[in-house]
Structures are given as C-alpha cells and as structure tokens.
Amino acid sequence: MRGVFKQRQALLFDIDGTLADTDALHLEAFNAVFGPYGHRFDRARAARELLGRSNASIAAEFLPDELPERRTAIMARKEEVFRSLAAGRVEPLPGLMALLDQADAAAIPIVAVTNAPRANAELILAELGIASRFRAVIIGDELPHGKPHPLPYLEGLRAVDAAPDRAVAFEDSRAGITAATAAGIVTVGMRTNLGHDDLIAAGAALSATAFDEPEVLALLRRRLGGD
C-alpha cells in the first residue's frame, strides 16, 4: 500500500470483537457478575443486548433497582473479572498484524475507538503487543456520549486530523457501526458475533472474518487510494 495513500487518512478500530475475539471472555464475566441479579446471557443474546454498548447504558437497563453508585461498582467488578480472564488469552484476528504493518509503512495513522474502560483497552492492546502503533485511544465513557453516538469516532478523526471520507473503520457491533457510519466513515463489519446480514443492516459496507480478505483490501484501496 506504500505510495497509494494520501494525507488526512486514518484507520479506526474498535477493540473487543474487532482486534481480537474477546467477547466470549466478556460473556463469562457478565454471567459471573450478573448471575446473582437474575441475568444469564448466551452469545446470541449478548450480541443483541450487550456488546458494543457503554457500561452506563448496560447498567441502567439490567440493574434498574440499584443505586447509581452501586451500578458503577457492579460494572467495575465485571471489568475486573474480564481482565483477570483475558490476561494471556488474547489473540489477534487473522490478517490484523499484516494490515497494521502496511498502514505503518504507508504512514497511515491508526486509532482505537471503544466503549470499553481504558484499563481494558490498554490491557488488550498490550496483550496483542500493538499499543505503540495507535496514535490515540478514544474511550466512549470518557466523552459526553459513547457509541452509538458518533462523537467517539469524530474524536478519533480529530485526534489525527483525518477526514471522514478518507477513513475506514472496523467494528463488530450494531452500536459501533451506527457510530462510525454516523460520523461519515465507511465501515467494515467483522463477523465475530453478528452475521453478514445483521452487520449490513446496521450500516456496514461489507463484512469479513479476516482483515486480509480481498474485499477488505479492495475497499481500503478504493477509500484511501487514488489521486
């Protein structure tokens, strides 16, 4: 991809379920912490009702009888359980490392945009050995609005002075795809939890299971290349 890309471009990535398929670990953590409150999730239900959402919105829906400070504590415990489960068990999705190498060679800035707590984001990037590759890590819960609001992606673009029409986002959830596309960014849906039809219905331009699939590479050249 060297010599093809121009300035003000960017690749933006969700983290959980996009850089790595960590959602089974989140599911295990949710069930451990939310079980005593009467909630049990399988992967299909988690994909529909949990993944990609902010902790605040999850707590408001599933812990409505708890005081706000108690909700915060319960969600913090869930994230602690997740981090303990994730240590040493995080693997990149196929093709990720090669894509990051190509972007680095072409001087394309790389940004992470996630609703996950910063401690989770930093753990996963460190486990994958790619933390230094990211120019910025945008955390939805640190902003006035998280995904599905476009603000996290708009902040990701702003952090590297990138134009939305010269950027590509990678997401695995409906909330994430909604946020990225609302920010004007063409989005690839990664099929770690949702199927092709669900990802396209959410607004993804295409879906993939790996970053090096021909359709993905062709989209990158169309979106980021040219005169």
Residue frames relative to the residue before (quaternion, step in Angstrom):
aa qw qx qy qz dx dy dz
M 1.0000 0.0000 0.0000 0.0000 0.00 0.00 0.00
R 0.4128 0.7094 -0.4776 0.3134 3.61 1.23 -0.04
G 0.8198 0.2557 -0.1970 0.4731 3.53 -1.02 0.87
V 0.6197 0.5510 -0.3455 0.4394 3.58 1.25 -0.21
F 0.7132 0.4766 -0.2543 0.4468 3.57 0.98 -0.89
K 0.2768 -0.7380 0.5943 0.1600 3.54 -1.23 0.56
Q 0.6889 -0.4771 0.3426 0.4248 3.56 -1.29 0.03
R 0.7939 0.3188 -0.2660 0.4443 3.52 -1.44 0.30
Q 0.4810 0.6304 -0.4578 0.4021 3.55 1.05 0.75
A 0.0038 -0.7996 0.6005 0.0072 3.56 -1.24 0.30
L 0.2286 -0.6852 0.6650 0.1898 3.48 -1.39 0.40
L 0.0847 -0.8030 0.5899 0.0050 3.56 -0.81 1.05
F 0.1064 -0.8245 0.5557 -0.0103 3.54 -0.79 1.08
D 0.3806 -0.5995 0.6513 0.2675 3.48 -1.20 0.70
I 0.4391 -0.7059 0.4877 0.2666 3.61 -1.19 0.31
D 0.7711 0.3315 -0.1993 0.5058 3.60 0.37 -1.20
G 0.8297 0.1703 -0.1530 0.5090 3.55 -0.82 1.02
T 0.7041 0.4167 -0.2493 0.5182 3.58 1.28 -0.08
L 0.7264 0.3206 -0.2068 0.5716 3.59 0.75 -0.98
A 0.7833 -0.0014 0.0497 0.6197 3.55 1.07 -0.83
D 0.4415 -0.6811 0.5125 0.2801 3.57 -1.12 0.65
T 0.0761 0.8288 -0.5405 0.1232 3.54 0.24 1.36
D 0.4603 0.7416 -0.4254 0.2391 3.57 1.22 -0.17
A 0.5821 0.5556 -0.3867 0.4505 3.61 1.12 -0.47
L 0.6375 0.5105 -0.3229 0.4782 3.58 1.10 -0.66
H 0.6232 0.5125 -0.3375 0.4848 3.59 1.04 -0.71
L 0.6311 0.5363 -0.3334 0.4505 3.58 0.96 -0.83
E 0.6512 0.5091 -0.3147 0.4666 3.57 0.94 -0.88
A 0.6692 0.4952 -0.2990 0.4665 3.58 0.96 -0.84
F 0.6297 0.5251 -0.3375 0.4624 3.60 0.96 -0.81
N 0.6949 0.4769 -0.2988 0.4477 3.58 0.80 -0.93
A 0.6271 0.5378 -0.3405 0.4490 3.59 1.06 -0.69
V 0.7618 0.3877 -0.1987 0.4794 3.57 0.92 -0.92
F 0.7368 0.4190 -0.2310 0.4777 3.59 0.98 -0.81
G 0.4662 0.7032 -0.4341 0.3158 3.61 1.20 -0.32
P 0.6849 0.4854 -0.3072 0.4482 3.63 0.81 -0.87
Y 0.6748 0.4617 -0.2887 0.4981 3.59 1.26 -0.28
G 0.6328 -0.5964 0.3062 0.3873 3.55 1.26 0.36
H 0.6058 0.5548 -0.3547 0.4466 3.59 1.21 0.30
R 0.0202 0.7680 -0.6389 0.0397 3.53 -0.99 0.92
F 0.1156 -0.8184 0.5628 0.0135 3.56 -0.75 1.07
D 0.1816 -0.6995 0.6698 0.1707 3.50 -1.18 0.69
R 0.7225 -0.4644 0.2617 0.4402 3.58 -1.23 0.20
A 0.6377 0.5285 -0.3405 0.4450 3.59 1.00 -0.74
R 0.6706 0.4797 -0.3079 0.4748 3.58 0.90 -0.85
A 0.6336 0.5322 -0.3354 0.4503 3.58 0.97 -0.81
A 0.6439 0.5209 -0.3255 0.4562 3.59 0.97 -0.81
R 0.6813 0.4861 -0.2852 0.4672 3.58 1.05 -0.76
E 0.8477 0.2909 -0.0666 0.4385 3.54 0.75 -1.11
L 0.7786 0.3587 -0.1770 0.4834 3.61 1.15 -0.45
L 0.7408 0.4914 -0.2712 0.3692 3.51 0.57 -1.21
G 0.7885 0.2888 -0.2540 0.4800 3.51 -0.97 0.98
R 0.6199 0.5532 -0.3432 0.4380 3.58 1.24 -0.29
S 0.5527 -0.5872 0.4661 0.3640 3.55 -1.24 0.37
N 0.6093 -0.5601 0.4151 0.3778 3.55 -1.19 0.52
A 0.6241 0.5540 -0.3482 0.4270 3.57 1.01 -0.76
S 0.6910 0.4625 -0.2945 0.4710 3.60 0.90 -0.85
I 0.6169 0.5312 -0.3487 0.4644 3.61 1.05 -0.68
A 0.6774 0.4945 -0.2983 0.4557 3.57 0.84 -0.95
A 0.6461 0.5272 -0.3308 0.4419 3.59 0.96 -0.81
E 0.6992 0.4704 -0.2759 0.4623 3.59 1.00 -0.78
F 0.8110 0.3260 -0.1459 0.4634 3.57 0.77 -1.02
L 0.7466 0.2836 -0.1980 0.5683 3.60 1.26 -0.18
P 0.0909 0.8654 -0.4911 0.0396 3.62 0.93 0.86
D 0.6927 0.4899 -0.2855 0.4458 3.60 1.11 -0.54
E 0.5913 0.5721 -0.3661 0.4347 3.58 1.27 -0.08
L 0.5283 -0.6045 0.4894 0.3406 3.55 -1.16 0.61
P 0.6632 -0.5392 0.3283 0.4021 3.61 -1.08 0.61
E 0.6780 0.4839 -0.3162 0.4541 3.61 0.88 -0.82
R 0.6297 0.5169 -0.3322 0.4753 3.58 1.13 -0.61
R 0.6061 0.5406 -0.3519 0.4653 3.59 1.04 -0.72
T 0.6512 0.5216 -0.3136 0.4534 3.55 0.92 -0.94
A 0.6671 0.5020 -0.3036 0.4591 3.58 0.94 -0.86
I 0.6446 0.5157 -0.3237 0.4622 3.59 0.98 -0.79
M 0.6696 0.4847 -0.3046 0.4732 3.58 0.92 -0.85
A 0.6167 0.5334 -0.3463 0.4639 3.59 1.06 -0.70
R 0.6392 0.5161 -0.3233 0.4696 3.58 1.02 -0.76
K 0.6204 0.5365 -0.3432 0.4576 3.57 0.98 -0.81
E 0.6827 0.4818 -0.2931 0.4646 3.59 0.90 -0.88
E 0.6046 0.5392 -0.3540 0.4674 3.60 1.07 -0.63
V 0.6489 0.5032 -0.3143 0.4765 3.58 0.98 -0.85
F 0.6331 0.5306 -0.3334 0.4544 3.58 0.96 -0.85
R 0.6831 0.4905 -0.3073 0.4454 3.60 0.78 -0.95
S 0.6416 0.5107 -0.3344 0.4644 3.59 1.01 -0.71
L 0.6612 0.4949 -0.3007 0.4770 3.59 1.08 -0.69
A 0.7014 0.5162 -0.2679 0.4122 3.56 0.98 -0.90
A 0.5448 0.6458 -0.4100 0.3436 3.60 1.06 -0.63
G 0.8446 0.1259 -0.1288 0.5042 3.56 -0.70 1.13
R 0.7075 0.4577 -0.2502 0.4769 3.61 1.27 0.00
V 0.5391 0.6326 -0.3937 0.3927 3.61 1.22 0.31
E 0.0130 -0.7933 0.6074 -0.0404 3.57 -0.77 1.11
P 0.4922 -0.6709 0.4567 0.3148 3.63 -0.96 0.74
L 0.5355 -0.5780 0.4943 0.3671 3.55 -1.20 0.47
P 0.6346 -0.5562 0.3641 0.3942 3.61 -1.08 0.60
G 0.8177 0.2675 -0.2148 0.4622 3.52 -1.03 0.89
L 0.4762 0.7001 -0.4411 0.2976 3.59 1.21 -0.26
M 0.7024 0.4899 -0.2971 0.4224 3.57 0.70 -1.06
A 0.6413 0.5165 -0.3290 0.4623 3.58 1.00 -0.78
L 0.6485 0.5108 -0.3249 0.4615 3.59 0.98 -0.79
L 0.6515 0.5029 -0.3186 0.4702 3.60 0.94 -0.81
D 0.6201 0.5368 -0.3388 0.4610 3.58 1.05 -0.75
Q 0.6714 0.4969 -0.2984 0.4618 3.57 0.93 -0.90
A 0.6467 0.5119 -0.3198 0.4663 3.56 0.99 -0.80
D 0.6342 0.5223 -0.3276 0.4666 3.57 0.98 -0.81
A 0.6642 0.5123 -0.3086 0.4484 3.58 0.91 -0.91
A 0.7237 0.4099 -0.2300 0.5052 3.57 1.11 -0.67
A 0.4345 -0.7258 0.4324 0.3122 3.60 1.33 0.13
I 0.3528 0.7098 -0.5179 0.3218 3.57 1.02 0.86
P 0.3849 -0.7350 0.4986 0.2510 3.63 -0.60 1.02
I 0.2276 -0.7615 0.6009 0.0847 3.52 -1.15 0.84
V 0.0629 -0.8061 0.5877 -0.0287 3.55 -0.83 1.06
A 0.2537 -0.7269 0.6139 0.1742 3.57 -1.13 0.69
V 0.0448 -0.7814 0.6224 -0.0092 3.56 -0.98 0.92
T 0.1580 0.8225 -0.5162 0.1789 3.57 -0.33 1.21
N 0.4060 -0.6635 0.5652 0.2747 3.53 -1.31 0.39
A 0.4770 0.6822 -0.4335 0.3452 3.60 1.26 -0.10
P 0.5753 -0.5512 0.4541 0.3988 3.61 -1.16 0.41
R 0.6283 -0.5662 0.3691 0.3853 3.57 -1.09 0.63
A 0.6235 0.5475 -0.3557 0.4300 3.62 0.96 -0.76
N 0.6447 0.5045 -0.3203 0.4768 3.60 1.02 -0.76
A 0.6580 0.5199 -0.3130 0.4458 3.56 0.86 -0.98
E 0.6824 0.4872 -0.2916 0.4603 3.56 0.86 -0.93
L 0.6185 0.5414 -0.3457 0.4526 3.59 1.04 -0.72
I 0.6958 0.4776 -0.2917 0.4501 3.58 0.78 -0.99
L 0.6558 0.4994 -0.3207 0.4665 3.59 0.91 -0.85
A 0.6553 0.4990 -0.3129 0.4729 3.58 1.03 -0.75
E 0.6411 0.5265 -0.3260 0.4534 3.59 0.96 -0.83
L 0.6935 0.4514 -0.2628 0.4962 3.57 1.08 -0.74
G 0.4076 -0.7363 0.4507 0.2976 3.58 1.25 -0.29
I 0.5945 0.5996 -0.3378 0.4158 3.59 1.19 0.52
A 0.3194 0.7868 -0.4913 0.1937 3.61 1.21 0.15
S 0.6881 0.5061 -0.2956 0.4279 3.59 0.91 -0.85
R 0.5871 0.5968 -0.3669 0.4056 3.60 1.22 -0.32
F 0.6815 0.5074 -0.2858 0.4432 3.60 1.13 -0.57
R 0.4052 -0.7222 0.5153 0.2207 3.54 -0.82 1.08
A 0.7948 -0.0058 0.0388 0.6056 3.56 1.11 -0.69
V 0.1596 -0.7340 0.6496 0.1174 3.54 -1.28 0.54
I 0.1456 -0.8115 0.5652 0.0286 3.55 -0.38 1.31
I 0.1550 -0.8003 0.5782 0.0331 3.56 -0.70 1.18
G 0.4490 -0.7333 0.4452 0.2498 3.57 -0.53 1.18
D 0.6884 0.4947 -0.2907 0.4436 3.57 0.94 -0.86
E 0.6322 0.5082 -0.3405 0.4755 3.60 1.25 -0.15
L 0.6504 0.4829 -0.2965 0.5058 3.58 1.35 0.00
P 0.6531 -0.4971 0.3700 0.4352 3.61 -1.19 0.22
H 0.7890 0.0994 -0.0472 0.6045 3.59 1.15 -0.62
G 0.2358 -0.7395 0.6120 0.1516 3.56 -1.07 0.81
K 0.7017 -0.3707 0.3418 0.5033 3.55 -1.28 -0.20
P 0.5423 -0.0743 -0.8357 -0.0441 1.70 -2.17 1.29
H 0.3920 0.6893 -0.5055 0.3402 3.61 1.21 0.24
P 0.5075 -0.6784 0.4327 0.3082 3.64 -0.96 0.70
L 0.4447 0.7408 -0.4436 0.2382 3.62 1.17 -0.37
P 0.6519 0.5078 -0.3651 0.4288 3.69 0.78 -0.75
Y 0.6841 0.4618 -0.2981 0.4795 3.60 0.97 -0.74
L 0.6082 0.5304 -0.3578 0.4698 3.58 1.06 -0.61
E 0.6461 0.4999 -0.3124 0.4850 3.57 1.06 -0.74
G 0.6206 0.5409 -0.3394 0.4550 3.57 1.07 -0.68
L 0.6421 0.5013 -0.3107 0.4897 3.56 1.02 -0.79
R 0.6649 0.5189 -0.3055 0.4420 3.55 0.89 -0.94
A 0.6305 0.5765 -0.3380 0.3948 3.58 0.99 -0.82
V 0.7838 0.2466 -0.1404 0.5525 3.59 1.12 -0.60
D 0.4499 -0.7149 0.4311 0.3171 3.58 1.29 0.37
A 0.3487 0.7417 -0.4892 0.2982 3.56 0.92 0.97
A 0.4072 -0.6894 0.5480 0.2422 3.54 -1.22 0.59
P 0.5286 -0.6595 0.4175 0.3338 3.63 -0.84 0.84
D 0.6947 0.4706 -0.2969 0.4559 3.59 1.02 -0.66
R 0.6966 0.3696 -0.2815 0.5468 3.58 1.30 0.16
A 0.5974 0.5415 -0.3564 0.4721 3.57 1.18 0.62
V 0.1586 -0.7454 0.6371 0.1154 3.54 -1.32 0.40
A 0.1700 -0.7737 0.6047 0.0821 3.56 -1.00 0.91
F 0.1966 -0.7422 0.6300 0.1166 3.53 -1.29 0.56
E 0.0604 0.8072 -0.5737 0.1253 3.55 -0.72 1.15
D 0.2398 -0.7770 0.5599 0.1591 3.57 -1.24 0.38
S 0.7242 0.4161 -0.2400 0.4948 3.61 1.22 -0.15
R 0.6275 -0.5277 0.4116 0.3979 3.53 -1.27 0.38
A 0.6573 0.5169 -0.3207 0.4449 3.58 0.89 -0.91
G 0.6744 0.5020 -0.2979 0.4523 3.57 0.95 -0.85
I 0.6510 0.5024 -0.3149 0.4739 3.57 0.96 -0.85
T 0.6262 0.5368 -0.3304 0.4588 3.57 0.99 -0.83
A 0.6694 0.5066 -0.2981 0.4543 3.58 0.91 -0.92
A 0.6965 0.4823 -0.2832 0.4494 3.58 0.81 -0.99
T 0.6962 0.4644 -0.2924 0.4627 3.58 0.84 -0.90
A 0.6198 0.5318 -0.3468 0.4612 3.59 1.08 -0.63
A 0.6546 0.4791 -0.3035 0.4999 3.58 1.22 -0.46
G 0.5728 -0.6349 0.3539 0.3789 3.57 1.29 0.10
I 0.5400 0.6304 -0.3847 0.4038 3.58 1.28 0.30
V 0.4073 -0.6779 0.5492 0.2702 3.58 -0.83 0.95
T 0.1581 -0.8371 0.5237 0.0002 3.54 -0.83 1.06
V 0.2646 -0.7216 0.6232 0.1446 3.52 -1.12 0.88
G 0.2512 -0.7682 0.5724 0.1383 3.58 -0.81 1.00
M 0.2524 -0.7726 0.5683 0.1280 3.56 -0.71 1.09
R 0.3522 -0.7854 0.4828 0.1614 3.56 -0.71 1.15
T 0.2036 0.7779 -0.5659 0.1821 3.57 0.59 1.14
N 0.8038 0.1687 -0.0810 0.5646 3.60 1.11 -0.63
L 0.7647 0.2977 -0.1641 0.5473 3.56 0.88 -0.91
G 0.4756 -0.6669 0.4990 0.2830 3.54 -1.19 0.59
H 0.7500 -0.4093 0.2819 0.4364 3.53 -1.36 0.19
D 0.6880 0.4995 -0.3079 0.4271 3.59 0.73 -1.00
D 0.6619 0.5044 -0.3118 0.4584 3.60 0.95 -0.85
L 0.6606 0.5093 -0.3099 0.4563 3.58 0.96 -0.83
I 0.6614 0.4878 -0.3034 0.4821 3.58 0.97 -0.84
A 0.6399 0.5236 -0.3293 0.4559 3.59 0.99 -0.80
A 0.6546 0.5107 -0.3104 0.4630 3.59 1.11 -0.64
G 0.6661 -0.5239 0.2976 0.4397 3.58 1.24 -0.31
A 0.4342 0.6967 -0.4698 0.3245 3.60 1.24 0.05
A 0.4925 -0.6597 0.4862 0.2929 3.56 -1.11 0.74
L 0.7640 -0.0932 0.0716 0.6345 3.56 1.19 -0.66
S 0.2965 -0.7349 0.5701 0.2171 3.56 -1.27 0.15
A 0.0468 -0.7980 0.6007 -0.0151 3.54 -1.20 0.57
T 0.3454 -0.7030 0.5741 0.2385 3.53 -1.33 0.31
A 0.7739 0.1875 -0.1033 0.5960 3.58 1.29 -0.29
F 0.5422 -0.6550 0.4351 0.2962 3.54 -1.16 0.65
D 0.7106 0.4464 -0.2651 0.4749 3.59 1.19 -0.33
E 0.3395 0.7305 -0.5214 0.2815 3.58 1.16 0.47
P 0.6199 -0.5938 0.3545 0.3707 3.62 -0.97 0.78
E 0.6454 0.5266 -0.3359 0.4398 3.61 0.95 -0.77
V 0.6394 0.5213 -0.3252 0.4623 3.57 1.04 -0.78
L 0.6805 0.4868 -0.2938 0.4622 3.57 0.85 -0.95
A 0.6359 0.5202 -0.3319 0.4636 3.57 1.03 -0.73
L 0.6364 0.5187 -0.3255 0.4691 3.60 1.00 -0.81
L 0.6429 0.5254 -0.3274 0.4511 3.59 0.93 -0.82
R 0.6729 0.4827 -0.3075 0.4687 3.58 0.92 -0.81
R 0.6497 0.5037 -0.3279 0.4654 3.60 0.99 -0.76
R 0.7293 0.4584 -0.2497 0.4423 3.55 0.87 -0.98
L 0.8034 0.3132 -0.1323 0.4888 3.54 0.88 -0.92
G 0.6611 0.5010 -0.3152 0.4611 3.58 1.18 -0.28
G 0.4643 0.6967 -0.4849 0.2527 3.53 -1.26 -0.35
D 0.6741 -0.5101 0.3615 0.3933 3.52 -1.33 0.08
